[in-house]
Amino acid sequence: MSVEPPEADPGARAPSIPFAVSPRSTVGIEWEIAIVDPTTGELASVADRVLDALRSPDGSHHPHITEELLLNTVELVSGVHTTVADAIADLEGQLDEVRAVTDELGYELICSGSHPFSQWYDQKLTDKERYHKLIERTQWWGRNMMIWGIHVHVGIEDRDKVVPILGALLGYLPHLQALSASSPYWAGVETGYASNRALMFQQLPTAGLPYALADWHSFERFVDDLARTGVIDDHSEVRWDIRPSPKWGTIEIRACDGVSTAREVAGIAAFIQCLVEWLSSRLDDGETLPAMQPWFVRENKWRAARYGLDAEIILDLAGDERLVVDHTRDLLTVLAPYADRLGCSAELQSLRDILDHGGSYQRQLRVAAENDGDLRAVVTHLARELRDGSHSTRETADQPAG
């Protein structure tokens, strides 16, 4: 079931948006990393110094380590890879480069969906025109975007597959949000949400859940409508939780909180890669992919943000419900043959650790409770996880799938 947008004037066709050629189910990952003062635990606005130190001898910027909205953040961007393991190794190498600089400067690195206690008004904006434009338009909400995530791109070999795969993936958004949930705190407050980031980010215009689309031309009309009315300049400013990425020939999943170990990034990326390959294979077999009612999709997003791994989610058009952890376990079995095909079995099955032992938001809450509510201990914990766990996938790669 889908709710289609109104038809545009058939005589006024929207400009076409080329979709790049991309090998099927290739993967690329973006990992946003925050910089903190190890003494106070506060965010540190020194990304410009870090990025300057990473310039090439000819003065050019690092090709894969980039700035973000705020000067407390650097983003690691992998190349295009066939396997998740190779993409993670790429990111780990970049993390080593950043850490060599921050260690020398006396700063620490963390990753989570939000910082436990830093305040928005203390953060400095990266001096780029597009960021100033965003803040000018969004004001208080934009300045409050102290959020970090992981974004996973998966190659789609046929443009006409993009919209049906995107619609079907919305049924698995709560699984991804629950597995990655890591933002229980906001500006020093325990929010009661596993992923407060999920609800903060959707306050930006063009962010949040995608609209129901009938086909690729519906997406082109949507982008044209927004561009003609001054909402966006181009399709890259559509910041949906799951969106087409025409420049790269991919679907980009942006719903996940940042997580603080490469092992967890790898597991989540493998889950996404396998979901896309599974759905793509079903299209090859002539199947029409299922899509839930938008109101069920929205409710699932809220439930996963609020309850995380304890969420009971809606599974289908009929409204059947199940605990997200139980349904995810079943999905790991369903996806196992696709993981074998893609070479990510160990990474996919590593998600059982989260299902069995808990996710980042739960670990953060536990550390705070063990330290009488001192959120500086949570920052120390996150820094230690990132430092100690940044190379754990290299050990996992030699282990059989669980």
N, C-alpha and C positions, 0 to 999 in steps of 0.2 A: 504494500500500500504506500502511495506517495501523494503528496499534495503539490500539484504543479503550479508554478507561477503563472500569472495571467499572460496571455499571448500578446506579444508586441505587434505593432503595425507590420503586416507582412511585406509591405513595400519599403520598410526601413530596416534592412538587415544590419545587425550589429557587426562591427569590424571583427574579422577573424583573429583568433589568438593562436599562433603556431604552437604546437606541442612537440618538443624536441625528441629526437630519436634517442631511446634509452634501452639498453639491454634489459630483458625481463628479470625482475626480482633482484637486480643489483641493489646495493644498500649503501647509504651514506648517513652519517650521524653528526649532529651538532650537540655540543655539551657546554653549557654555560657554567662558568666557574666564578665564584665570588672571592674577593681578596679581603682579608681581615687583619686587624692588629692583634698579634698573639697575646699581648698583655691585657688589653681591655676587652677583646672579643668584638669590638665594633667594626663595622665595615670601613674599609680604607679606600679612598678615592685616588688610587695611584696607577690605574690601568694605563694611562698615557706614558708613565715612566717605564712600565713593564714592556709595553709595545715598542717604545723607542729603543729599548735595550735589545729587542729581538729583530731590529731592522737588519737587512743584508748590508754587506760592505758598501754597496752602491747606493744605500739610503732607502731602498724600497721596503715596503711593509712586508711582514711575514705573509706568505701566500695562504696560510690556513688558520692562523691565530689572529682574531680580529677584535675590534671594539664592539661595545653594545651601548644601549641607551644611557646607562650610568657609568661613571668612572670607577665604580667599585667592581667591575665585571670584565672578564675576557671570555671570548667564545672560541672553543676549539672546533674546527670543522674538518672532518675526515674527507679524504678523496672518495671516489666511487670504487666500491669493492664488490667482489663476487660473494665473499663470505663475511659474516659478522666478526669472526675472529680477526680477520685482516683489518677491518674498520676499527676495531677496538685497539689493536696494536698501533695503528696510526694515531689514534687519540692519546694513547699512553705515551707515545714518543713526544707528542706535542705538550702533554702535561709535564713531562720531564723538563722540556725546554723552559716552560713558564716557571716551574719550581726552582730551576737553577737561578733565575733572576730574582724571584721573590725571596728565596732564602738569603741571597746576598743583600737584598734591601731590608731584610728583617720583618717580612710579612708572611702570613700563613694563608692557605687556600682551603675553601670549603665548598660543598655543593649540597643544596637542599632547595625545596620549593620556595622557602622564604627564610629571612634571617630572624632568629628568635627575638631580638629586642631592638635593633637599630631603628632610628626614626627617619621618615622620608625627607624631612626638611633639612637633615644634615648631609644629604647626598648631593653630589655634583653631577651635572649633566655633561655628557660627552659633547664637545663643541663641533657638531655637524648640523648642517641646515635641516636635514630631514628630521633630526631629533628635536630641534627647536620648534619646528613646525608642528610636530606631534604634541608637544607640551603646550604650545600656544592654543591648540584646539581643545585638548582634553583637560587642561588645567589640573585641578586637585587629583582627579583619578589618574591622570598620566603621571604625576609626580609620585604617586603612591605605588608605582609599578616596581617595587623592590622584589622582583620574582625571578626565579631561575628555573630552567627546564631543560629537557632533552628533546630534540626534534629528530625524527627518523624519516629519511626519504627511501622509498622503494620504487625501482624502475618499473614502468608500465610500457609494454612494447606496442600497444595499440590504443590510440587516443579514445576510441569509442568504449573502451573498458573502464575509463577513469570514473565516470559518474556512477555507474552501477556498483563498482567496488567501493567507492567513497560512501555511498548510501548504506551498503551492507556493513561496512566497518563501524558505523555508528552504533551497531548492536554490541560491539566489543569495547567501546570507549570506557564503560564503567570498569571493566576488567583492568584495562591499562591504567586508569586513574587510581584504582585501589592498589595495584601493585607498586606504583611509583609514589604514592602519597607521602609527602615529607614536609608539609607546611602547617603544623598544628599551632604555631605561634605567629603572632602578628604584632610588631611594635611593642613587645613585652607582655602581650596578653595571650593567655591560652584560649583559643577561639572555640574549642569544642568540635572543630572540623579536622578531619585527617588531611584534607587538601584545601586550605583556605585560598591558595593560589588560584585554583580552578575558578572560584567565584569572583575573585578580584580581577583576573585577566579579562573576563567576559564583559567588564564595564567599559572597555575601550570600544569605540565605534568600529564595526566590521569584525570584531572578535567574537568568540563564543562558538556556538553550534552552527554548522552550515545550514543554509536553506535547502529545502527539497528541490532537486533539479531533475528535469526530464531527460536531458542529454547534454552533450558538449555545447551545442548552440544556445541552450538555456544559460549556461555559465557565461558564454560570450555576451549575451544580452544583459545579464546581471552586471558584469564588469562595465559594459558600456553605459548602462543606466547610472551607475555610481560615478563614473568618470565625467559624464555630461553634466551631472548636478554638483560637481565639485567635491564629492565625498572622498574620492581617491584620485591619484594621478595615474596609477596603473594597477594591474592585477596583483603585484607583489604586496600591496597594502591591504589585501584581504587577509585578515589574521585569524581565520577560522581554526578551531581545534583540529580539524582534518581538512586539508585543502589540496587542490591540484597545484602543482608547481610546473607550469608550462616550460619555463626556461631550462629545467633539468630533465623534463620528461618523466616526472615522478608524481606519486602521491606522497604528501608530507603529513605525518602525524605529529601534532604539536600539543597534545592534551596532557602529556606526562610532566609531573614535577621533576625537578632535578634530583638526582640520587648521587650518593657520595662514594660509591664503589664502582669500579669498572666492571666487576662481575654482575652487578645489578643492571647497569647500562646494557651489558651484553645480553642478559636474559630478556630484557624488555624489547631490545632491538630484534632479537631472534623471534620472539612472539609476533611482532609486527610483520617481519619479513615472511614468516610462515603463514600468517593470516592472509596476507595479500596473495601469496602463491596459491593457497587453497582456494580462495575466491576466484582467482584468475582461471584456475583449472576447471572450476565449476562452470564458468562462462564458456570455456572451450567445449565442454560437454553439452552445451545448449541449454543449461539451466538458467532460469530467471532468479537472480539473487534476491533474498528476502530483505525487506526494509520495514522497520517498525514505525508506528505512528510517531510523529514529532513530539507529542506530549509524553509518550513513554520514554523516548530518548532523553528529553529534558529532565524527567523525573529520575531516570537512572544516573544522569550526571550529578544531580543534587545528592542522591543517596550515596554514591561513591565518594563524593567530596565530604559529606558529613560523617559517614561511618567507616570509610575505608574498607579494610578487609572484612569487616563485620556487616557489610551492606548486603541486604537482600535485594536482588535486582530483578527486573522484568525481562523475560527471555524472548517473547514472541508476540505476534499480533493478538493472540488469545489472552494475554496477560498472565501467563504462567510465571511463577516466581521461584527463585532459588538463591541460596547464599552464593556470593560471588566466588568465594574460595572453592566451593564444591564444583561449580560450573567450570572454573578455570582448570581444575585438575582433570576434568573430563576433556577439555579442549587440548590439554597437553598430550593426551593420548591420541586424539583425532589428528593432531598436527604432526605427530611423530614421523610418519612417512615423508612428509614434506620437509621436515628438518633433516632427515637423512639425505634427501635429494639436494638440499641447499648447503649441507655441510655444517649445520649449526645445532646438532642434537645435544651436545653437552651444554651449550649456552641455553637452549630452550628448557631443558630439564632442570637447570639450576634454579629456575623460578620456584621449584618445590621448596627451596630453603625459605623463601619469603612466605609461602603459603603455610609452611609448618612452624616457622619460628618468628614471623612478624616482619613488618616493614619499617622503613625509616621513621615514620611519624611515631610509631609505637616505641622505638628505641629512644627517640628524643624525649618523649614523655617520661619514660622510665628513668633516664639519666637525670632529668629535672627533679623527679620525686626523690631519687637517691641523694640529691644534693640540696635538699630543703628549698627547692624552687629556684636555685641560682642558675639563671639561663646562660651565664658565662660557661658553666660546665657543659652545656649543650653544644656551644660553639667549639670548645676543646674536643668534645667527642666527635663532632663532625669533621674537624680537621684531622683527627687521628684516623678516622675511618678512611678518608680520602688518601692520606699519606700511606697507611698500612695496606689498604686494599687496592691501590692503583695498579698493582701488577698481578693481582690474584688470578686474572684470567689466563695468564701464561702457564700457571700451574694447572688450572682447570682444563686447558686444551689437551693435556696429556692423559686425562682421566676419562673412563668410559661414561656414557650418559647414565644418569640414575634412574 
